[in-house]
Amino acid sequence: DLFESNCKRMAKLLSQTPGVAMRPHVKAHKCPDLAAIQLQISNENGVKCPGVCAQTMREAEVMVHGGVSDVLLTNQVVGEGKITRLVK
């Protein structure tokens, strides 16, 4: 399908530059299953891809609960409630 084709295309492009790693952002799809496909295709094609980026706490929580173990939160966390959720 088109999503997988685009993932393979990106991995092929990045694999041509040794030492380059990537961490896809889940802002567009917000789906752990699609994130898993991105990670799998990248790593299978020789691109170091340890995890994903999430913009919000909710996106990060969805990824973690969906089985994505390495999530980089790319925005500041403000408020006691969100900080409490983050450290759990």
Kinemage of the C-alpha trace (Angstrom):
@kinemage 1
@onewidth
@group {chain A} dominant
@subgroup {mainchain}
@vectorlist {calphas} color= white
{ca asp a 1} P 0.000 0.000 0.000
{ca leu a 2} L 1.017 3.644 -0.337
{ca phe a 3} L 1.945 4.125 3.332
{ca glu a 4} L 4.317 1.151 3.329
{ca ser a 5} L 5.726 2.194 -0.038
{ca asn a 6} L 6.512 5.663 1.325
{ca cys a 7} L 8.134 4.149 4.434
{ca lys a 8} L 10.338 1.928 2.258
{ca arg a 9} L 11.235 4.865 0.035
{ca met a 10} L 12.295 6.957 3.027
{ca ala a 11} L 14.286 4.075 4.509
{ca lys a 12} L 16.052 3.477 1.196
{ca leu a 13} L 16.962 7.151 0.935
{ca leu a 14} L 18.260 7.342 4.510
{ca ser a 15} L 20.155 4.054 4.241
{ca gln a 16} L 22.421 5.691 1.652
{ca thr a 17} L 23.909 7.910 4.368
{ca pro a 18} L 25.794 5.858 6.962
{ca gly a 19} L 25.248 6.877 10.554
{ca val a 20} L 21.940 8.600 9.911
{ca ala a 21} L 19.085 7.635 12.190
{ca met a 22} L 15.478 8.692 12.146
{ca arg a 23} L 12.625 9.020 14.566
{ca pro a 24} L 9.291 9.460 12.768
{ca his a 25} L 6.727 11.878 14.130
{ca val a 26} L 3.274 10.457 14.859
{ca lys a 27} L 1.486 13.813 14.693
{ca ala a 28} L -0.213 12.972 11.390
{ca his a 29} L -1.453 9.449 12.032
{ca lys a 30} L -1.534 9.109 15.860
{ca cys a 31} L -1.762 5.334 15.450
{ca pro a 32} L 0.513 2.836 17.243
{ca asp a 33} L -0.019 0.221 14.528
{ca leu a 34} L 1.243 2.612 11.848
{ca ala a 35} L 4.137 3.650 14.089
{ca ala a 36} L 5.090 -0.026 14.451
{ca ile a 37} L 5.104 -0.399 10.670
{ca gln a 38} L 7.322 2.681 10.322
{ca leu a 39} L 9.776 1.313 12.886
{ca gln a 40} L 9.811 -2.181 11.408
{ca ile a 41} L 10.335 -1.083 7.805
{ca ser a 42} L 13.069 1.375 8.765
{ca asn a 43} L 14.983 -1.110 10.887
{ca glu a 44} L 14.589 -3.896 8.304
{ca asn a 45} L 16.105 -1.610 5.674
{ca gly a 46} L 19.215 -0.722 7.636
{ca val a 47} L 18.068 2.584 9.115
{ca lys a 48} L 18.485 2.985 12.861
{ca cys a 49} L 15.043 3.918 14.092
{ca pro a 50} L 14.776 3.487 17.857
{ca gly a 51} L 11.338 5.008 18.328
{ca val a 52} L 8.938 7.803 17.464
{ca cys a 53} L 8.315 11.449 18.341
{ca ala a 54} L 5.058 12.690 19.834
{ca gln a 55} L 3.990 16.300 20.202
{ca thr a 56} L 1.552 15.966 23.080
{ca met a 57} L 1.235 13.918 26.243
{ca arg a 58} L -1.890 12.267 24.837
{ca glu a 59} L -0.085 11.202 21.649
{ca ala a 60} L 2.761 9.795 23.733
{ca glu a 61} L 0.343 7.914 25.986
{ca val a 62} L -1.463 6.411 22.981
{ca met a 63} L 1.861 5.198 21.546
{ca val a 64} L 3.030 3.668 24.843
{ca his a 65} L -0.313 1.983 25.520
{ca gly a 66} L -0.234 0.710 21.937
{ca gly a 67} L 3.122 -1.014 22.421
{ca val a 68} L 5.637 1.573 21.184
{ca ser a 69} L 8.316 1.447 23.860
{ca asp a 70} L 10.513 4.393 22.809
{ca val a 71} L 8.656 7.714 22.556
{ca leu a 72} L 10.345 11.112 22.557
{ca leu a 73} L 8.024 13.877 23.727
{ca thr a 74} L 8.977 16.903 21.589
{ca asn a 75} L 7.134 19.593 23.488
{ca gln a 76} L 7.245 20.988 26.982
{ca val a 77} L 5.052 19.438 29.641
{ca val a 78} L 3.159 22.077 31.610
{ca gly a 79} L 0.922 21.493 34.612
{ca glu a 80} L 1.061 19.250 37.621
{ca gly a 81} L -1.413 16.726 36.189
{ca lys a 82} L 0.559 16.232 32.986
{ca ile a 83} L 3.854 15.967 34.829
{ca thr a 84} L 2.343 13.308 37.097
{ca arg a 85} L 1.131 11.376 34.047
{ca leu a 86} L 4.568 11.688 32.445
{ca val a 87} L 6.474 10.168 35.343
{ca lys a 88} L 4.144 7.167 35.600
